[in-house]
Amino acid sequence: MNGIRNFLGKHIDVNISGKGVFTGLLIDLGSDILVMHNGFHYLYIPLVHIQSVKLGMTDLAISELSEQPIENHAEPISYRKILVNAKGLFLEIYTSGGHSIHGYLTGIMNDYFVFYSPVYHTVFISMNHLKYLIPYQQDMTPYSLNQEYFPVKPSNITLSRTFEQQIKKLEGKFVVLDMDEHPRKIGLLKSFEDQQLELVTANGDTYYWNMHHIKTVHLP
């Protein structure tokens, strides 16, 4: 931690699990998250998914930094504080796969958060699997949609305190795991016991998925 702190105010290369190398100016550092600016956006990256950090070989052309879009009134910063202060802001977030999702935070629970996307609607996301989040610039919305596409209360689903309890509540419902289009991750959540999701797919096959490897769950 102290080693990375020496890079504050300098350009760094950050290797993120499953996503590759990001280059930017190191703005802030907490015990479990760092903030960097890539010349266009602020990126908030949980340290648990950072494989390596090194001093950048070249400096980005950053003429003037705008104010950080996520307020932080308390020091030092932390992953949970960033999530709490980001609630209601339009964000791009990435967990896995070939694409990010866009929308806004609507709820923060013990070990997961609730995200509303105009594409996927209400998504339950494990805090353990968020790779990064990028706040939108002021006055911008995902897909340039009007505010009417972003309801204040986007779902009437009652929330449980933990990700495990929330998954249990979805038994008997048709779900999509990890926002994945693969047929084996789409189906009826028949049961959830002993950290295993029993999922019945379209052709009747049954898969058992380890909860600890599930990044997101949503109802299509």
C-alpha positions, -999 to 999 in steps of 0.1 A, spaced: 0 0 0 27 25 10 45 17 -22 16 26 -44 10 57 -23 44 69 -36 28 72 -71 1 97 -60 0 126 -85 19 105 -111 9 85 -141 6 48 -136 -2 16 -155 -27 -6 -137 -33 -42 -147 -69 -52 -138 -79 -89 -137 -97 -99 -168 -95 -64 -184 -59 -56 -191 -39 -25 -185 -53 10 -178 -31 41 -178 -39 73 -159 -30 98 -132 -33 84 -97 -56 108 -79 -64 91 -46 -58 58 -27 -77 41 1 -73 8 19 -93 -11 -7 -98 12 -37 -79 37 -59 -90 66 -80 -73 75 -113 -80 98 -143 -73 85 -178 -75 118 -195 -113 116 -201 -129 100 -170 -123 92 -134 -120 54 -127 -127 39 -93 -110 5 -90 -112 -19 -61 -77 -30 -51 -87 -67 -49 -88 -69 -87 -55 -51 -94 -28 -75 -104 0 -49 -106 7 -12 -106 38 4 -120 49 39 -129 37 48 -164 63 52 -192 45 82 -207 24 110 -193 -12 116 -206 -22 150 -218 -45 161 -190 -48 199 -192 -71 205 -162 -88 181 -139 -125 185 -133 -139 181 -98 -143 144 -88 -179 134 -97 -182 112 -65 -180 133 -34 -159 122 -6 -163 141 26 -145 116 48 -109 105 47 -95 81 38 -117 69 9 -130 33 9 -149 11 -16 -181 12 4 -180 50 9 -175 54 -28 -206 32 -35 -227 51 -10 -217 85 -25 -223 72 -60 -259 62 -54 -281 78 -79 -253 89 -103 -251 76 -138 -223 51 -140 -205 26 -163 -196 -5 -144 -176 -36 -153 -177 -71 -137 -167 -95 -165 -171 -104 -201 -169 -83 -232 -190 -53 -221 -198 -29 -193 -233 -20 -181 -247 15 -178 -272 29 -154 -273 39 -117 -270 25 -82 -303 22 -63 -293 3 -32 -262 -9 -13 -265 -39 10 -239 -58 31 -220 -75 3 -239 -66 -29 -255 -36 -45 -285 -30 -67 -280 -14 -101 -307 -3 -126 -299 -5 -163 -323 4 -191 -311 -27 -209 -310 -53 -180 -334 -35 -156 -327 -44 -119 -294 -62 -115 -280 -76 -82 -242 -73 -83 -217 -89 -58 -193 -64 -44 -166 -90 -46 -167 -89 -84 -169 -52 -94 -137 -45 -114 -142 -7 -118 -168 20 -121 -167 52 -141 -191 81 -134 -208 98 -163 -199 134 -170 -225 159 -157 -257 162 -178 -250 129 -197 -273 99 -195 -268 63 -207 -277 60 -244 -287 97 -243 -321 86 -229 -345 110 -213 -348 108 -175 -382 91 -178 -363 59 -186 -347 60 -152 -374 55 -125 -367 66 -89 -380 32 -77 -372 9 -105 -382 -24 -88 -407 -36 -62 -385 -65 -52 -378 -65 -15 -341 -65 -7 -322 -89 16 -291 -79 35 -267 -104 18 -262 -116 -17 -268 -152 -6 -302 -143 9 -312 -123 -22 -304 -153 -44 -324 -175 -21 -354 -152 -25 -353 -157 -63 -359 -194 -61 -386 -204 -86 -379 -174 -109 -364 -172 -144 -330 -156 -140 -299 -147 -160 -265 -151 -143 -235 -128 -151 -255 -110 -178 -243 -139 -199 -261 -149 -232 -248 -184 -229 -278 -208 -226 -263 -226 -196 -265 -193 -175 -301 -186 -184 -330 -206 -168 -352 -214 -139 -335 -210 -105 -350 -242 -91 -332 -241 -58 -303 -226 -38 -287 -247 -11 -252 -250 3 -238 -222 -19 -250 -239 -50 -275 -225 -75 -296 -252 -93 -304 -238 -127 -326 -256 -153 -319 -244 -188 -341 -242 -219 -334 -278 -230 -340 -292 -195 -304 -296 -185 -295 -289 -149 -264 -270 -139 -251 -263 -104 -233 -230 -101 -210 -221 -72 -224 -188 -57 -189 -175 -51 -183 -173 -88 -216 -156 -96 -210 -119 -103 -245 -107 -112 -281 -119 -112 -311 -103 -129 -346 -112 -139 -350 -107 -177 
